[in-house]
Amino acid sequence: MAWDNIISRTVWLFLQPSNLIFILLLIGLVLLWRGRQKPGLWAITISVTLYGLAMFGPLTNLVMAPLENRFAGFTNDISQPPYSGIIILGGSERIRVSTFHHQVSLSGAAERLIEAAKLARQFPALPVIYSGGGRLDGMMTEYEIARKFFQEAGIDLSRIRFDDKSYNTYTNALESRKLIKPGEEDKWLLVTSAFHMPRAVGAYRKVGIMIQPYPVDYRTELSSSLISKPDAGAALYELDFAVHEWLGLIAYYISGHSDEFFPAPEKN
């Protein structure tokens, strides 16, 4: 794993909303115990406010919905061939559980593989690129789990080109570029989670791959509702994903991994 990825993961531990709320609460309590009442109360107030906004939905929806809306409506807009192939991004594989139980186990992003298998059947002549990595000592890789999934789904593995070297979205794009053969210059159907699609589109455009976004794994109803059924666990889980993507968009734009801060659909 590259140092830039290690650093980004470390920084994320402190910026992740579900962690940050606890950190603020802890800081507030420490300040109160040390007699610094005003800053302590401010830290606790901010922590409780963020938790409440996430618990009742508006914060999570307001942060997540714009990401999923960016390419909304493109899921079924695939009637404009020719396509060169299909690209699926990893990230839905549960590595430890799959390894321990010797079967394919997927996370809430399972639609990435499910929809990819559907597209592979819909376009039987197209090659498929699977881009993932995720090796842990003694564990299956994302690629090995995906390979097992496609094999059990009845997809001809000779059609699939596996990338097992990438470790983030930008290296997904770089490694996919290496797997594209001469003459395959038409659009590639790009399958990933809807909230992740803007960053993925920016990275793939940057390396010169023409793509047709095919967003899956929607987490919202694509509306920024002001209140919803209280569910702190689910709301914080989704908020973590959304904030991670916004920070990723900023980082990719600053680092040059994307030429656009918030990639948009191509204009016809």
C-alpha positions, 0 to 999 in steps of 0.5 A, spaced: 500 500 500 502 506 497 504 512 503 499 516 500 494 511 501 496 510 508 496 517 510 489 518 507 486 513 511 490 515 518 487 522 517 480 519 515 480 516 522 479 523 525 475 526 520 470 520 519 463 523 522 462 517 526 469 518 530 469 525 530 462 526 534 465 521 539 472 525 539 469 532 540 465 529 546 471 526 549 474 533 548 469 536 551 468 532 557 476 532 558 475 540 558 470 540 563 474 535 568 480 540 567 475 546 569 475 549 562 467 549 562 466 554 556 470 550 551 468 544 554 460 545 553 461 548 546 465 541 544 459 537 547 454 542 544 457 541 537 458 533 538 450 532 540 448 537 535 451 533 529 449 527 532 442 529 532 442 532 525 445 525 523 440 521 527 434 524 524 436 524 517 437 531 514 444 532 515 446 525 512 441 526 506 443 533 505 450 531 504 449 524 500 443 526 495 447 531 491 452 525 490 447 520 488 443 526 484 449 527 479 448 522 474 441 520 476 437 517 471 443 514 467 442 507 470 437 505 464 440 510 459 445 505 455 441 504 449 447 508 445 452 503 443 457 501 441 460 500 447 467 497 448 466 493 454 464 494 462 468 496 468 466 494 475 469 497 481 471 493 487 469 495 494 463 490 495 467 484 497 467 482 505 474 479 505 474 476 512 467 473 512 468 471 505 475 467 507 472 464 513 466 461 511 469 460 504 463 463 500 462 470 497 460 475 502 458 482 499 457 488 503 451 493 502 454 495 495 453 488 492 449 491 486 456 493 483 457 485 482 450 484 481 448 489 476 455 488 472 453 480 472 446 483 469 450 487 464 455 482 462 449 477 460 445 483 456 452 484 452 455 477 451 460 480 446 463 485 451 469 484 455 469 485 462 474 489 467 474 488 474 478 493 478 479 491 485 485 489 490 484 489 498 489 483 500 490 482 507 495 477 509 492 470 509 485 472 506 482 472 499 483 478 495 477 482 492 479 480 486 478 472 488 472 474 491 469 477 485 472 471 480 468 466 485 462 471 484 462 471 477 464 464 476 458 462 480 453 467 476 455 463 470 459 468 467 465 466 462 471 468 466 475 468 459 471 475 458 473 478 464 480 482 465 482 482 473 486 488 476 488 486 483 493 491 484 489 498 485 488 500 492 484 506 491 479 510 485 485 513 481 489 507 481 482 503 479 483 508 473 490 507 471 490 499 472 483 499 468 487 503 462 492 498 462 487 492 461 484 496 455 486 493 448 488 497 442 482 499 438 477 499 444 476 506 444 469 506 444 465 508 451 466 503 457 460 502 461 462 504 468 459 500 474 460 503 481 455 506 487 452 512 485 455 516 491 462 514 488 460 515 481 462 523 481 469 521 483 470 515 479 468 519 473 473 524 474 479 519 475 477 515 469 476 521 464 483 523 467 486 517 464 483 518 458 478 512 458 471 514 455 465 512 460 458 511 460 456 512 468 452 506 470 450 508 477 448 503 482 447 502 490 443 508 491 442 510 499 437 515 498 431 517 495 435 522 491 431 528 495 434 532 501 428 531 506 429 535 512 427 529 517 426 522 517 425 516 521 430 516 527 436 511 526 442 514 528 446 507 526 444 507 519 444 515 518 452 515 521 454 509 517 451 513 510 454 520 513 461 517 513 460 514 506 458 521 503 463 525 507 469 521 505 466 522 498 466 529 498 473 529 501 475 525 496 473 529 490 477 535 494 483 531 494 483 528 487 482 535 484 487 538 488 492 532 487 490 533 479 487 526 479 481 529 476 480 535 472 474 537 475 472 538 482 465 535 481 464 531 475 458 532 471 454 528 465 457 530 458 453 535 454 450 532 448 
